[in-house]
Each structure stands twice: as C-alpha cells, then as structure tokens.
Amino acid sequence: MILISILGVLVIVLFVMWLSRSSQKAARSKIHPKGERLVDDSHGICKSANLQCADDNAVVAATNNGYIINPQSTFPLTIYNVDRETAIIIKKLLDTKCFIGNAQELVPVILKTNLRCKEIEDYINTFKPQYFRKIEELKQSSSEWQSASEKDKEDLLAYFREQAIESLDIRPYCDLEVLFECEPEDFTIDDALLERYGYDVLQVYLKYAGDINKVRILPAGHFERKKFDRLVELGLAINGYEIDSKALLSSLTLKQLNEIAASLQEKPFSRKSKAIEFLASLPDVRGKVGTVIALREVFQLRPLPPEFSHIDLKKISDIWCYVSEIAELITHTYHMGNYAKQDMQNNLSLSVNISEWKILTAGDSSCPYCKRAALKVYPANQYPRVPLHIGCRCTVIN
C-alpha cells in the first residue's frame, strides 16, 4: 500500500515537471499569453497586437503633476498636462487600440490635451541642438552653399539633414526631421478649430487644404466620402450644386465633356479647354453635367470662416505631423517596454541553464549607442534592460 502511494506521488511529480517544461517552451518561443504569436519584422522587432500591461489599472503620480503610465515597465513613460482620469484613458488606449506602427487613436487625445512626454522632451532637449549645430557646420564647410540658388540650397539642406541625423549617438525609430523641426511654439493654436469641428473632419480638411480650389470626385463608397459630406454640412466644402460651372466642368474628362456635347448634336472636341468654354456658356449647365456624373459626388473645399482666417494651416499641419511622431514614439516605447518586461520575467523564471545574454539590434539602421550595447555580453543574472532609449528597437537574446 505504501509502495503504491509512493509511486502515485512520483507520477504526480513527474507530470508537474512535464507541465512546467512545456510552459517554459511556450514562453521561450514567445507565445503571447492570449495565444497570439508575436510577429517580428525584418529587424526582429515585436509588432504584437495586444500586449498586456504589468499593471492594467494603475498609473503613478510623478513630480510636477505628471503621471507614469507604465510604472512596472523596463522604460517608464511620464506624461504631463493631463489629469489622472485622462492618463488612465491613454493607458487603456495603448493597451487595446494603439500598437507599434498604428498609433493614430492616440493623436486626437494628444491634440486635445496638449499632452507632453518627459522622456521625449528630454531627448529633444539633448539632441535637437546637436542636430542644428551639425547642419550649420555642414553649411559653413560647404563650398557650394554660399553661392547656391534657393533651389540648390533646398537640395543641399536635405543632404545636410541626413548627415546631421546620422551624426547623432542616439536615434529613436521615428522621423527625426519632423521631431526636431516641427516642434510647435504654441500647442494651442488648433484648439478652437478642434472644438468647433472635431479631429476627424479637420484631418481630412488639412489633408487637402494645400490645393483648396481643386475639384474632387468622391463616388459613393469612397473611403472618405462620408467625411466630405460632413465637410459640406459644416460649411467647409461645397458640392456640385454650388461649385462654379467652369470648375465643375474641369473635373470631367474630355470623354465626359464630349458625351454632353454629343447630346447637343455638337461635334467632339479635341481639346478640353474648348469643350469647357463651350459648355460653360450654355444654360442649365449643372443639369447637363448631372447626366454624366452625380453632382453630390463632386466636392470643393472652402476657406475657413472669417473668425479662423488668422490661423496658419501650414503651422497646424506641422503640429499634427509632430504630434503623430510623438504618438508613435509613446506607443512604440510603451509596447517594447511591456514586451521586454514580460520576456525578462519569462526567461528569468526558466530552470534551463542560461550562461549569458546579448542585445539584438535592428541591424545597420541602429544608432551607435545601441550598437555599442550589442557588443557587450551580460551575465546570466543580469538581464539587459531594453528599450535602451525612447523609440529603441532592441531586444534580448541568449
């Protein structure tokens, strides 16, 4: 009886050891706890869809009325200009909707709150002066710069910018030109517009405002059609019923113009300008255009109302480009820090013998700082802490 009991215990112990080893294998193959495999890109960067936070509900108060949104991460992020409730909303957005390479859900929140991130601003304050200093050095040392035309200077400056970025010791995975050159002096200049029209509508308006007079055709089913219909409702655009007749005709192809002309027993035109000139002089030109195209699917933007005429749309566009980079950096670093912590916990809990750790970089595109870190060998009890910096793409291997 005793022997049978001992054998039973041994069977249970062996079964538990087998389960433990199986779970360790799953951890080492980097299977997400929910069963989703983490997909790496060509540089071995985690692009997983739904990583869990170490602490799903908590944000921690920081100095100067800030909040750390990932206090348990290997790279904590501190945000300002928000209250605790908004900080928790941002954390939930990052956990459920904003992932590496897809941070657009975070952009309107940053625009509305004028959120600031300490770690990003620390980076900018350190490396932005170095960037511009290097550009000035390249201008001074260039034999072409002083005598170059304006267009040639633009071409040279693009080259100088590349060199200046390459000279930086730490280079986050983002558009550094935008991060350094589009940082706004005033984050609030778009607040009134956002309050009046909302982010989604303004996003479309800004996208096309560079050519405000252009007539655009968006048939039913076009992915931005509903947004243009909304622009019309808000007075930021007009449709074919109000567009100037010549502008309306210019949106048609020569084939469509000749189709209208044929209905009037006119010979086909060989030049679009002649067809427009002829048809624009006819009565009920909209009715004739309506035979070949729906007037509701033709749109033209209108200028902003007079109370917003002082607003520089180029500055707002720059702000939004800048904020998009901020959103991507926060999202990228948040998830890479999350992934690193989970990977560290999984690996350090393994019973298998691991002799050392190394840092895996993103290859030739990595910054010098990361490349130096990758040359080191870390003892088994010193798991390297990655990300190494904001926007870092490094991971750990053994």
C-alpha positions in Angstrom: 0.0 0.0 0.0 2.8 2.4 1.0 4.7 1.5 -2.2 1.6 2.3 -4.3 1.3 5.6 -2.6 4.9 6.5 -3.2 4.6 5.5 -6.9 1.5 7.7 -7.1 3.3 10.7 -5.7 6.2 10.1 -8.1 3.8 10.0 -11.1 2.2 13.3 -10.0 5.7 15.0 -9.5 6.8 13.8 -13.0 3.5 15.1 -14.5 4.0 18.5 -12.9 7.6 18.7 -14.1 6.4 17.9 -17.6 3.8 20.6 -17.5 6.4 23.1 -16.2 8.8 22.2 -19.0 6.0 22.6 -21.6 5.1 26.0 -20.3 8.8 27.0 -20.4 9.0 26.0 -24.0 6.0 28.2 -24.8 7.5 31.1 -23.0 10.8 30.7 -24.9 9.0 30.6 -28.2 7.5 34.0 -27.3 3.8 33.0 -27.5 1.6 35.7 -26.2 -0.4 34.7 -23.0 -3.6 35.1 -25.1 -2.3 32.6 -27.6 -1.2 35.2 -30.2 2.3 34.7 -31.6 4.4 37.8 -31.6 5.3 38.7 -35.2 8.8 40.1 -35.9 9.6 42.3 -38.8 12.8 42.1 -40.8 14.7 43.7 -37.9 13.3 41.3 -35.3 11.1 44.0 -33.8 8.0 42.9 -31.9 4.8 44.1 -33.6 2.4 42.2 -31.5 -1.2 43.2 -31.4 -2.3 43.1 -27.8 0.3 43.0 -25.1 -0.9 43.2 -21.5 0.4 45.7 -19.0 2.2 44.7 -15.9 -0.5 46.6 -14.0 -3.6 47.2 -16.2 -5.3 49.8 -14.0 -2.6 51.8 -12.3 -0.9 55.0 -13.2 1.5 56.5 -10.7 1.7 60.2 -9.9 5.1 61.8 -10.8 6.6 65.1 -9.9 5.2 68.4 -11.3 1.7 66.9 -11.7 2.7 64.2 -14.1 1.7 60.6 -14.4 3.8 57.5 -15.1 1.6 55.4 -17.4 3.6 52.2 -17.2 5.4 52.2 -13.8 6.3 48.5 -14.0 7.8 48.7 -17.4 11.5 48.5 -18.2 11.2 52.0 -19.7 8.6 54.1 -17.7 6.9 57.0 -19.6 5.9 60.2 -17.9 3.1 62.4 -19.3 2.1 65.9 -18.3 -0.9 68.3 -19.0 -3.4 65.6 -18.2 -5.4 64.6 -15.1 -5.4 61.1 -13.6 -8.6 60.1 -15.4 -7.1 61.1 -18.8 -3.9 59.3 -18.0 -5.8 56.1 -17.4 -7.8 56.6 -20.6 -4.4 56.9 -22.5 -3.1 53.8 -20.8 -6.2 51.9 -21.9 -5.9 53.2 -25.5 -2.3 51.9 -25.5 -3.4 48.5 -24.2 -6.3 48.0 -26.6 -6.1 50.2 -29.7 -2.6 51.7 -30.2 0.1 49.3 -31.3 3.5 49.6 -32.9 3.1 51.2 -36.3 -0.6 52.2 -35.6 -0.8 55.0 -33.1 -3.5 57.2 -34.7 -6.0 56.6 -32.0 -3.7 58.5 -29.6 -3.2 61.6 -31.9 -6.6 63.3 -31.2 -6.1 62.8 -27.4 -2.7 64.5 -27.6 -4.1 67.3 -29.7 -7.0 67.9 -27.4 -5.0 67.8 -24.1 -1.7 69.2 -25.5 -0.1 66.3 -23.6 3.7 66.3 -23.1 6.0 63.3 -22.6 9.0 63.9 -20.3 11.2 61.2 -21.9 10.6 62.5 -25.4 11.2 66.1 -24.4 14.4 65.1 -22.6 15.6 63.5 -25.8 14.7 66.6 -27.9 16.4 69.0 -25.5 19.6 67.0 -25.6 19.8 66.1 -29.3 18.0 68.9 -31.2 20.8 71.4 -30.5 23.3 68.9 -31.8 21.3 68.3 -34.9 21.1 72.0 -35.8 24.7 72.6 -34.8 25.8 69.9 -37.3 23.7 71.4 -40.1 25.4 74.8 -39.5 28.8 73.1 -39.6 28.0 71.5 -42.9 26.8 74.8 -44.3 30.0 76.5 -43.3 32.2 73.8 -44.7 30.4 73.5 -48.0 32.0 75.1 -51.0 28.6 75.3 -52.7 26.3 76.7 -50.0 27.1 80.4 -50.2 26.7 80.7 -53.9 23.9 78.2 -54.4 20.5 79.2 -55.7 17.5 78.8 -53.4 16.5 75.5 -55.1 20.1 74.2 -54.8 20.1 75.2 -51.1 16.9 73.2 -50.6 18.7 70.2 -52.2 21.8 70.6 -50.1 19.8 71.1 -46.9 18.1 67.7 -47.4 21.6 66.1 -47.7 22.8 68.1 -44.6 19.8 66.9 -42.6 20.6 63.3 -43.4 24.2 63.8 -42.3 23.1 65.6 -39.1 20.8 62.7 -38.1 23.5 60.1 -38.9 25.9 62.0 -36.6 23.6 61.6 -33.5 24.6 58.9 -31.0 21.0 58.0 -30.2 18.4 57.9 -32.9 14.8 56.8 -32.0 12.8 55.0 -34.6 10.8 58.0 -35.9 11.0 60.9 -38.3 13.7 62.9 -36.6 13.4 65.8 -39.0 9.8 66.3 -38.0 10.6 65.8 -34.3 13.3 68.5 -34.4 12.0 70.9 -37.0 8.2 70.8 -36.4 8.0 71.2 -32.7 5.4 73.9 -32.2 6.0 77.1 -30.2 2.3 77.2 -29.4 0.4 73.9 -29.0 -2.9 75.6 -28.6 -3.4 77.3 -32.0 -5.6 74.5 -33.2 -7.7 74.2 -30.1 -10.6 76.4 -31.3 -10.8 74.5 -34.6 -10.8 71.2 -32.8 -13.5 72.5 -30.5 -15.7 73.6 -33.5 -15.2 70.8 -36.0 -13.5 67.8 -34.3 -10.5 65.8 -35.2 -11.8 63.6 -37.9 -13.2 66.4 -40.0 -10.2 68.6 -39.6 -7.9 65.7 -40.5 -9.5 65.5 -44.0 -9.7 69.2 -44.4 -5.9 69.7 -43.6 -5.0 66.8 -45.9 -6.5 68.5 -48.9 -6.2 72.2 -47.9 -2.9 72.6 -49.7 -4.9 72.7 -53.0 -8.1 74.2 -51.8 -9.5 75.2 -55.2 -9.2 71.7 -56.7 -12.5 70.0 -57.5 -12.5 66.4 -56.4 -14.8 63.5 -57.3 -15.6 61.0 -54.5 -18.2 58.5 -55.6 -20.4 56.7 -53.1 -18.4 54.1 -51.3 -15.1 56.1 -51.4 -13.4 55.7 -48.0 -13.5 59.5 -47.4 -16.9 60.2 -48.9 -18.8 60.5 -45.6 -16.2 62.9 -44.3 -16.6 65.1 -47.3 -20.3 65.1 -46.9 -19.7 66.2 -43.3 -17.4 69.0 -44.5 -20.3 70.2 -46.6 -22.7 70.1 -43.6 -20.2 72.2 -41.6 -19.6 74.7 -44.3 -16.0 73.7 -45.0 -16.8 72.4 -48.5 -19.4 72.7 -51.3 -20.6 70.0 -53.7 -21.5 70.1 -57.4 -24.7 72.1 -56.8 -22.7 75.1 -55.7 -19.3 74.8 -57.4 -18.6 77.3 -60.2 -19.7 75.9 -63.5 -16.2 76.1 -65.2 -14.6 74.5 -62.1 -17.3 71.8 -62.2 -16.7 71.1 -65.9 -12.9 71.0 -65.3 -13.4 68.0 -63.1 -14.8 65.9 -66.0 -12.8 64.0 -68.5 -12.7 65.0 -72.2 -14.8 61.9 -72.9 -17.5 63.0 -70.5 -17.4 66.5 -71.9 -17.9 65.2 -75.4 -20.7 63.0 -74.2 -22.6 66.1 -73.1 -21.7 67.8 -76.3 -23.0 64.9 -78.3 -26.4 65.2 -76.6 -26.5 68.7 -78.1 -25.6 67.4 -81.6 -22.1 69.0 -81.3 -19.0 67.6 -82.9 -16.5 66.1 -80.5 -13.9 68.5 -79.1 -10.2 67.6 -79.3 -9.2 70.0 -76.5 -10.7 70.0 -73.0 -10.4 73.8 -72.7 -12.5 74.4 -75.8 -15.2 71.9 -74.6 -15.3 73.7 -71.2 -15.6 77.1 -72.8 -18.5 76.0 -75.0 -20.4 74.1 -72.3 -20.0 76.8 -69.6 -21.9 79.2 -71.8 -25.0 77.0 -72.0 -28.0 77.4 -69.7 -28.6 74.7 -67.1 -25.0 73.5 -67.3 -25.4 71.7 -64.0 -28.3 69.7 -65.3 -26.2 68.7 -68.3 -23.2 67.7 -66.1 -25.7 65.7 -64.0 -26.3 63.4 -67.0 -22.7 62.0 -66.8 -21.9 62.4 -63.1 -23.8 62.8 -59.8 -23.4 66.4 -58.5 -23.4 65.1 -55.0 -20.1 63.3 -55.5 -18.2 66.4 -56.7 -16.6 68.5 -53.9 -14.5 71.6 -53.5 -13.1 72.9 -50.1 -14.0 76.3 -48.9 -11.7 78.7 -46.9 -12.1 78.7 -43.1 -14.7 81.0 -41.8 -13.6 84.6 -41.1 -13.1 84.1 -37.3 -10.4 81.5 -38.2 -8.8 83.3 -41.1 -5.8 84.3 -39.0 -4.9 80.7 -38.4 -1.9 79.4 -40.4 -2.9 76.0 -41.7 0.7 75.1 -42.5 1.5 75.6 -38.8 -1.4 73.3 -37.8 -0.3 70.7 -40.3 3.2 70.8 -38.9 1.8 70.4 -35.3 -0.2 67.4 -36.4 2.8 65.8 -38.1 4.8 66.4 -34.9 2.1 65.0 -32.7 1.8 61.9 -34.9 5.5 61.3 -34.3 5.0 61.8 -30.5 2.1 59.3 -30.6 4.2 56.8 -32.5 7.1 57.2 -30.1 5.0 56.8 -27.0 3.2 53.8 -28.4 6.4 52.1 -29.7 8.3 52.6 -26.4 5.3 51.6 -24.3 4.9 48.2 -26.1 8.6 47.5 -26.4 9.0 48.1 -22.7 6.0 45.9 -22.0 7.3 43.1 -24.2 10.8 43.4 -22.6 9.4 43.1 -19.1 7.3 40.0 -20.0 10.3 38.5 -21.8 12.6 39.2 -18.9 10.2 37.6 -16.4 9.6 34.5 -18.6 13.3 34.0 -19.2 14.5 34.5 -15.6 11.9 32.0 -14.4 13.2 29.2 -16.6 15.1 26.4 -15.0 17.3 25.7 -18.0 20.9 26.8 -17.8 21.5 30.1 -19.5 25.1 31.3 -19.4 24.8 34.8 -20.9 22.6 37.5 -22.6 23.1 39.7 -25.5 21.3 42.7 -27.0 19.9 42.2 -30.6 19.8 45.5 -32.5 17.8 46.4 -35.6 20.8 46.0 -37.8 22.6 48.6 -39.8 19.9 51.2 -39.2 20.5 51.1 -35.4 22.1 54.0 -33.7 25.7 53.9 -32.4 24.5 53.8 -28.8 22.6 50.5 -29.4 25.4 49.0 -31.5 27.9 49.6 -28.6 25.5 48.0 -26.2 25.1 45.0 -28.5 28.9 44.3 -28.3 28.6 43.6 -24.6 28.0 40.2 -23.1 25.7 40.2 -20.0 25.9 37.5 -17.2 23.0 35.2 -16.7 21.9 37.1 -13.6 22.0 40.5 -15.3 19.2 40.5 -17.9 19.8 43.7 -20.0 17.1 46.3 -19.7 15.7 47.3 -23.1 14.5 49.6 -24.6 17.8 51.4 -24.2 16.2 54.8 -25.1 13.0 56.3 -26.3 12.0 54.7 -29.6 14.5 51.9 -29.3 14.0 48.7 -31.3 16.5 46.4 -29.4 15.5 43.0 -27.9 17.4 40.5 -25.8 18.7 37.1 -26.9 20.8 34.3 -25.2 
